[in-house]
Amino acid sequence: MVHQSYELWFKVIVDELRRCAQELHANRPWLAVAHLRRTVSIEDLLLTHLQLLESMSPEDFLRFRDPLDPASGFQSFQFRAIEFSAAPGTGDAELRDL
């Protein structure tokens, strides 16, 4: 469930970053602020999920993690899009394609 909710929130973050980039490219930085604030709020929420997972012992975590086999947040398309959007030197075309 955590993974599925992360994927949904990652999708919202990608959309917020795209909207932020559009406002910045249109020279309206004051409109980009709301999108960045929403992104930070979502990331705060996601961090609470991690805090819950950190409360588990390694054995408890592996008990439910092992059956998921190779699934990983690093394999998430949305996660990679967020990571890419923050990369230095990302061009305008790449940001539009997120």
PEZINOR-V414671 format. One record per residue. NEAR is the number of other C-alpha atoms within 12 Angstrom. Layout:
# PEZINOR-V414671
<<NEAR> <NEAR>>
This chain:
# PEZINOR-V414671
<<11> <22> <23> <17> <17> <28> <26> <20> <29> <32> <24> <27> <35> <34> <26> <31> <34> <30> <29> <29> <33> <25> <21> <20> <19> <14> <12> <15> <17> <17> <19> <23> <20> <19> <26> <26> <18> <22> <27> <20> <18> <25> <22> <17> <20> <24> <17> <16> <21> <17> <13> <14> <20> <14> <13> <16> <12> <13> <13> <13> <17> <14> <13> <16> <19> <14> <10> <14> <10> <11> <13> <18> <21> <17> <14> <21> <19> <27> <26> <21> <30> <31> <22> <22> <29> <20> <13> <11> <11> <18> <16> <17> <14> <18> <28> <21> <19> <30>>
